[in-house]
């Protein structure tokens, strides 16, 4: 989905404001799941629902986000980024938030990204930060040729940019591919090289990542 991060950040802010305002309700994962459902539909959102800490393994396998860093610095994150704290004895469900791109972190309430989440963090849990996968591809066209890594299990190479085009080859997961040119059709972006055209991402998922 084009502009997924922006749409998800806006949805998360709306849900957080409605659910708790500036006060936690203890339902962070529910709120983030509801925001994702607003943007991607419940069929997608239900794949992630659970306690906050259980999102970690799911997001690591997701095509919607890419791992950025593990850091206490949660300021100035791109809209749609996820900040996830693992569980600990004093916070057995962990915590999950969405950056709205305007200085807020949103879950079942809204807070400033400049403030610490926990006053009591005895295990010194440092959050994992994931950014929307689309951000890793949006600037590739500004610096061609560019290299990307295939993250899909298989990626068809076609005669021209279109899912109805004849398949002339295939890349495997992990292959490093050079992009010479980019063509965008509706919500789908295609890369091109000497072998043909291959899909970079569509409205639902990304098939490659920056090297």
N, C-alpha and C positions, 0 to 999 in steps of 0.2 A: 504494500500500500504506500503510495507516494505521500510524503509528509506525515507518516505514521507518528513520528516522535512528537510533532506539534499537536496533532489531534489527541494523542494519548495524554500528553501533559495537560491540555485544556480539560479533558474529561476527568482526569484525576483531581484537578483543582475544584471542579464543580461537585464531584462526589464528596470530597473532603469537607468542603464548606457546608454542604447539606447535612452530612452525617454528624460532624462534631464541631465544626467551626475551628476554634483554636484549642479545643479540649479533646484529648484522646478518649476514645470509646472502647479501646481494647479490641478493635476489629479491623486492624490494618490490612490483613490479607484479603478479607472480604471486600473492603473498599477498593483495593487495587484491582481485584478480580472484576468488580463491577465496572470500573473505569475501562478495563480492557474489553469487557463485553460490549460496552457502548461503542467502541471503535471497531472491533474486529468481529463481534458477534459472540454469542454464548458457546457455540461449537468450538471456537478457539479458546475462549477464556476458561472453559471447564478443564482444559488440559493442564492448566497451571494452578487451579484452585487447591487450597490446602492451608496449612499453617505457613507463616512467613518464611521460616527456615527451609521448608520443603521446596520453595520456589527456586532455591539455589541450583539444585541439580537439574531442574527442568529448564531454567533459563540458560544454563551452560550448554544444553543440547538444542536450544532454540535457534531458529533462523531470524527471529525478530530483533534480537540483541546480540552484542558481542562484548566480551569481558574487556574492561578498560584497565582497572587497577584495584588494588585493595588499599584503602587509604582513609584516614580520619578527615581528610579535606573533602567535604561534599559541596563546596561552593562552586557556583558558575557552571553547573553541569548542563549539557544540552537538554532541551525539552524531550521528555519521554524516557530519560535515563532512569534506571532502577538502582536503588541503594538498598542493600539487603544485609541485615545483621543476623548471624547465626545464633542458635539458641545457647543459653547458659542457665545455670540454676536459678538465678534471680529473674530471668526472662526466658522461660522454657519454650516459648513459641517464636522467639526471635522478633524481628521487625522488618517491614518492607515499606519503602516510600518511592514516590515518583517525582522527579524534578519537572517543574512546569516551564522552566526556561526563563522565569522572571524572579528568581531568587527565593522560590518556595519549594519545600519538600512536602508532598501530599500523600496522605494515607487515609485514615478515618478522621484526620484533622490536618490543618495547615500550619506549618511552622517555617521560620526563617532558615535558610540553608547555612547561615553563619553561626547558629547555636548548636551546642552539643545536644545529642538526643538523650543520653542517660546521665543522670547524676551518680547512679550506682552501677558501675560496670566492672565488678571485681575480677572477671576473667579477661578484661581488656580486649573485648571483642572489637575487631576492626572491620568495618563493613566492606562488602564487595560491591563494586560499581560496574554496571553494564550500560552501554550506550546503544541507541538504536542502530541496527546494522546498516540502515540506509545511509548513515552519515559517513560510513567508510567507503562508500561508492559515489557519493554525490559530486565529488570534486575530481574524479578520475578523468573526466573529459577535458580538464584544464591542463593535464600533464601527460599527453600521449606521445609515444607509446607508453603503456603502463602494464605492469605484471599483476596478476591476481591468482589466487589459489582456489581451486574448485572445492566447495564444501558439500555439494550435493553428492549422492551416491553415484550418480552418472549424469553427464550433461551432454545432450545431443548437439552436434554441429549440423547446421542446416544451410541449404543453398541461398536462402535469403532470410530476412528478419520476419519471422512469422511462424506460429505453431503449426500451420498447415504446409509449411515448406518441406521439401524432401530432405530427409536425414542423410548426410554424406559422411558422417563419422561420429565419434563420441570421445569425450574426455572422462577420465575416472577421478574419483575423489582423491584429492591431494595433488593432482596435476597442477603445475605452474603454467599459466597461459598468458601470452602477450596480446594485449588489445591494441589494435592500430587505429580503430575508429569506433564511434558509438552512434547507434540509431535508436531513437525513442519512439515507440508507438503506443499511444494511449498511456496506460500505467505500466507498460513493460519496457525495460531497457535492454538493448542488445549490443553485444560486442562483436567486432569483426576483425579477422586476421586472414592470412593466406589460405587457411583451411575452410573458412566460411563464417557463418553467424552463429552465435550462441547466447542464450538468455543470461543476463546478469542478475536481474531481479524483476519481480512483478508485484502486484498489489498485496500478495500474501506472504512472500518470502524472498530471501536472497539465495543465490546459487553459488556465489563466489565471495571472496574477501580479499582485501588488500594484502599484498605480501610485505 
